[in-house]
Amino acid sequence: MRLIAVLIAAAALCGCSRTSEYPVCAVKNVTLIDGSGRPPVAPATVVVRDGKVEAMGELSSVTIPPEATVFDGTGKYVFPLDPAMPLRVGGAADLLLLRVNPAVEPGYMKMAAGKMQDGRWIQYPQ
């Protein structure tokens, strides 16, 4: 029984939980709508490190760190979790990964493929 408890604790510390924090992660091949009013960027990449947006922009201009856990967002949209708080480099990594374009779909919150708050997946990307 003690061995099972140790193994569960070790798995949690190694980031094996579906809701664990990833020190560095990237979502690539998405359409980025940052909430600022700027036009969407596609294909785009968003890099998150320690709960903050480290980089975001065109796929070809954003370098994905080699240590990053990478999620493929092909066909999906990245949008701020709170539309009143646009995504920005250096800002909190509070984002939605959506199956629909939030600019044209009023029920976009029901179509979340993933949710991140402070760099932590609260709904793991699908």
N, C-alpha and C positions, 0 to 999 in steps of 0.2 A: 504494500500500500504506500509506503514511504517512497519507493522508487517511482511509482506512478505520479505522485505529487511533485517530485523533483523533475520528472520529464515534462509535465504540464507547465511548470514554472519556466523551465529552460526554453520550451517552445514559445511561450509568451515573450520572453526576453529577446528571442531571436527574430521577432517580427512575423511569426507564423500565423497570427490571428488575422482574420479577414478585416478587422477594423483597426489593425495596428497602425502606428505611425511609421512612415517611411522617412528616414532622414533626408533622402533625396529621391524624388520621383519625377517622371515626365509623362505627359499625355501628348502623343503626337498624332499627326494626320487628322486634326480636327478643324472645324471652322470656329475661329475665335471671335466672339462678340464680347468685347471687354466692358460694355455698359457705359462707355464714355461718350457715345454718339458717333465715334469714328466708324468708318465702314468695316464690315467683317473681313477677316484675314483667313484665307484658305489656300492651300493646306497650312496649318499652323502647329506650333508646339508650345506647351506651357511647362516650364520647369519649376518645381517647388523644392525648397530646401528649408528644413527646420521650421515649417509652418508659414513661410513667406514665399511669395512669387519671386523667384530668382531671375527668370527670363521668360519672355513670351514674344511671339511674333511669327513671321514666315518660317516655315519648316526649314528652308535652306539657310536662314540667318541665325538660327538658334542652335547652339551646340549642346547636345545632351551629354552630361557628365558620365564617364564610364561606370561610376558606381551607382547610377540611378536605376531604380526599378521603373521600367518603361511599360506604359499602357497604350495600346493602339486604339485610337478613337475614330477610325475611319467611318465616315458617314454620320458622325456625331458633332455636337456643338458644345463649346465651353462658354459659360455665361456666369456672371456673379451670382452667388447664393442669395445676396440681397441686392436687388437692382439699384438701390440708392447708393451702393458702395461699389463703384467700378473697380475692376481688376487693374492693378498697376504693379510694376516692378518695385519690389521692396514692401508691398502691402501684404496684408493677411491673405493666406491661401484659402479663401472661402469661395468655392466654385461649384457649379453644377455641370455635369456631363449629361447632355440631353440628346434624345433621339429625334427631336423636332427643332425647328428654328423658332426660338422664343420671340423673335420679332413679328412673327405672323401667326403663332399658335397661342391663343389666350390660355389654354389649359396645359401649358408646357410643364408646370410643376409635377403633373401626373405622369410625365414621360421621362422622368429622370433615369439615366443609365448609371449614375453615380453622383454622390454628394461628398464634398470635402469641406471641412471646417477647421481652420487653423492648421492646415496641412495634414489633417487626419481624415481618412475616408470614413464617413459615418454611414454611407451606403456604398459598398464596394463596387467598382466599375464592372459593368456587364457588357 
